[in-house]
Amino acid sequence: MPTPLPVVPNVDYELVLDCVHCGLCTASCPTYVETSNEADSPRGRIYLMRQVIDGALALDNDVKRHLDLCLNCRACETACPSGVQYGRLIEPFREYMAHLEPGRQTATLSAVQRFLLFHVFPHRWANRLSLAPARLMQWTGLDWLLKKTGADRLIPGKFRAMKDMLPALKPHYGQLPEVLEPEGKPRARVALFLGCVADALFPETNLNTARVLQANGCEVWIPRNQGCCGALHYHAAEEAPARDFAAKNCHVFGADDAARFERVDAVINNAAGCGAQLKDYAHMLHGTPHAAAAARFQSKVRDIHEFLMELGPVKPTHPLPIRATYHDACHLRHAQQVFKQPRQLLEMIPGLELVPLPESELCCGAAGSYNLTQPEMATRLGDRKAANVGGTGARAMFTGNVGCLMQITRHMKAVDPSVWCAHPIDALWASYSGELPVELK
C-alpha cells in the first residue's frame, strides 16, 4: 500500500471532492474522445489525483502519463454541472510532480527547444530576431525549394516540426507609438497587451487590433516595458518565473497605483491563452505583496471581442464576400466563457456568411507548448480539426488565439491550403478599411 503523500502544495482537497464522477465531462474531453480511456478523461484524472493524495495509488509513470496527456483546455469546466474547477487541480498537481522530478514537463524536448520555450518565446524582441532566418527563407523561396527537393528532411525532426508550424510570416509593423489617439468622439481609454509569440508571428493582428480600437473611439495606451503573460512557464509547472512576469505586468500597467489605474477603462488582449492567464493574476499572486495590484489588474482585463460588444462596436461597411467558419479557442470559450461575441462581430461584416464548425469547442491540439511535448496527440487533434474545417466548404477560418492559428494553419495545408486562417479582428479591420487581405485577392 503506497504511503499517503504530504499535502500537495496549492491543491485544495475540497475542490477534488467537488467532482461527483457523473461523466458529463467525458464527451467534451479531447483526449478521451480520441482514446476512450477513462484515465484520459477529466473525472478519471481527478480520481487518479485523489487516489495519489490519499496514498491509495503510487505516483508512477503510468499515472504521470495520463496526467501529462491532459491539454488543460478546460472544456470539462464548461460541461460540468457541479462547477468543478479542474484547472485549479491539474496545474498545482503538475507543479507538485515537477517539484518531485524537476524538468519532467519538458523532458522530451531538446536543450535548444527548452531554451527557445523559456528564454526566447516569452520575449517579444527575441522572438522577432529568432524568426529572421525563417522569414528570409520564406521571402526568398528557399523554404519552398527545400521542401520541393526534399532537402528539408536533413533538418532534425524536432526542428523540422517547429519550422512546419510557422505560418506565412508578414512584415512587422515595428513599434507603435505609446499612445494612439481615438477616431471621432472619444469613448474609452484602454491599455493594449501585445503578448510575445503572437506579436512575432501575427504582427498584423496586433496592428489591426489597435486600429479597430481607434476606429471605435478608444485612446490606446501601449505600455513600453510590458512582458509575457507568464502562460508558457505556468503551464510547464514553472510557476516562480510565471509569477515574476505577472508582477512585472501589474507594475508596468500601473495597477499598483489605484488612482492611476482608475484612468484605464480596460486592459485589452487578443490572444485567448494570454487573456486567460491575465484573468488569473489574482490567483497567481495571492498571498504575495502584489496581490492587491493583481486583483485590480485582473478586474479590467478584457478580450477584444468581449470589450467591443460591451462598448457597442462601430458597424463595418465594406463587404467581405466569403464563406467562413469559426473555431472556439479553448481558453476563450472555456476559461473565459467568451463565445457569442466573436461570432456577433463576424456576423456584422457585410457579405460574410458564417457557417457552423462541427466540434468547434473541441481543442485543436495546440495548447501552448503541448504540440511540442505531446506531438502524437497534438497531431491527431490537429488532423481532426482540419477535417472538420474542410468539411464546411469555408474559404476562411477564424479563431481568437495564436496557438490555434498556428496549429490549424499547419494541418489545413494537407486539406485545403487556400483557406485563409486568421483572427476575427483581421476580418473586422478589412471590413472597416476596405483593404482586402492578400489571401483573398
Stockholm file with secondary structure:
# STOCKHOLM 1.0

chainA/1-441         MPTPLPVVPNVDYELVLDCVHCGLCTASCPTYVETSNEADSPRGRIYLMRQVIDGALALDNDVKRHLDLCLNCRACETACPSGVQYGRLIEPFREYMAHLEPGRQTATLSAVQRFLLFHVFPHRWANRLSLAPARLMQWTGLDWLLKKTGADRLIPGKFRAMKDMLPALKPHYGQLPEVLEPEGKPRARVALFLGCVADALFPETNLNTARVLQANGCEVWIPRNQGCCGALHYHAAEEAPARDFAAKNCHVFGADDAARFERVDAVINNAAGCGAQLKDYAHMLHGTPHAAAAARFQSKVRDIHEFLMELGPVKPTHPLPIRATYHDACHLRHAQQVFKQPRQLLEMIPGLELVPLPESELCCGAAGSYNLTQPEMATRLGDRKAANVGGTGARAMFTGNVGCLMQITRHMKAVDPSVWCAHPIDALWASYSGELPVELK
#=GR chainA/1-441 SS CCCCCCCCTTCCHHHHHTCCCCCTTGGGCHHHHHHCCGGGSHHHHHHHHHHHHHTSSCCCHHHHHHHHTCCCCCHHHHHCTTCCCTHHHHHHHHHHHHHHSTTGGGTTSCHHHHHIIIIITTCHHHHHHHTHHHHHHHHHTHHHHHHHHTGGGGSCHHHHHHHHHCCCCCCCCCCCCSEECCSSSCCEEEEECCCSHHHHHCHHHHHHHHHHHHHTTEEEECCTTCCCCSHHHHTTTCHHHHHHHHHHHHHHTTTTSHHHHTTCCEEEECCHHHHHHHTTHHHHTTTSTTHHHHHHHHHTEEEHHHHHHHHCCCCCCSCCCCEEEECCCHHHHTSSCCCHHHHHHHHTSTTCEEECCTTTTSCCSCTTTHHHHSHHHHHHHHHHHHHHHHHTTCSEEECSCHHHHHHHHHHHTTTCTTSEEECHHHHHHHHHHCCCCGGGC
#=GC SS_cons         CCCCCCCCTTCCHHHHHTCCCCCTTGGGCHHHHHHCCGGGSHHHHHHHHHHHHHTSSCCCHHHHHHHHTCCCCCHHHHHCTTCCCTHHHHHHHHHHHHHHSTTGGGTTSCHHHHHIIIIITTCHHHHHHHTHHHHHHHHHTHHHHHHHHTGGGGSCHHHHHHHHHCCCCCCCCCCCCSEECCSSSCCEEEEECCCSHHHHHCHHHHHHHHHHHHHTTEEEECCTTCCCCSHHHHTTTCHHHHHHHHHHHHHHTTTTSHHHHTTCCEEEECCHHHHHHHTTHHHHTTTSTTHHHHHHHHHTEEEHHHHHHHHCCCCCCSCCCCEEEECCCHHHHTSSCCCHHHHHHHHTSTTCEEECCTTTTSCCSCTTTHHHHSHHHHHHHHHHHHHHHHHTTCSEEECSCHHHHHHHHHHHTTTCTTSEEECHHHHHHHHHHCCCCGGGC
//
